[in-house]
Structures are given as C-alpha cells and as structure tokens.
C-alpha cells in the first residue's frame, strides 16, 4: 500500500511576557521552553518562531531564549509591533 505522509508546518507566535508572568506567579524555579517546542515538533515542523515581549524587563529570559541550542527565535519588542499612537473611535 502506498501511504502518503503529510508534513505539517507551523508558525509559533509567543506572547512571552505572559509566559514570564505565569512562571513568576506559579513560583517555578525555572521554565524550559525547549520542552514545549519538543512537544510541538511531534505535531510537525516549526518554520517560524517569534517571541514578543518587553525584553528590557525580562532580560533573564531573553538570554535563555537566545542560547537555546537547536531553536533559533526571532525576539521582537512589543513596541515595534504596536503603533505608538493608537486611534480610538469617536
């Protein structure tokens, strides 16, 4: 029987500031995002990984994200994706 294997591609967009707050509020001694990524890889290929956060406030997490051996992240500050002047309806 000729069976096709389907590859699933995923994009991961992470509101990392909320992850960091959750880790702090749960009093975890450490958080390993690599375990989350390894679990997602069971579902398919992660082709884009982007983490948004105010990295100046969460520097300890930024260093960890940049030093993961097998997963390159694009780290973006929220201020670069949110317009500086938000318009409100009249």
Secondary structure, 3 states (H helix, E strand, C coil): CCCCCCCCEEEEEEEHHHHHHHHHHCCCCCCCHHHHHHHHHCCCEEEEEEEEECCCCCHHHHHHHHCCCCCCCEEEEHHHCCCCCCCCCC
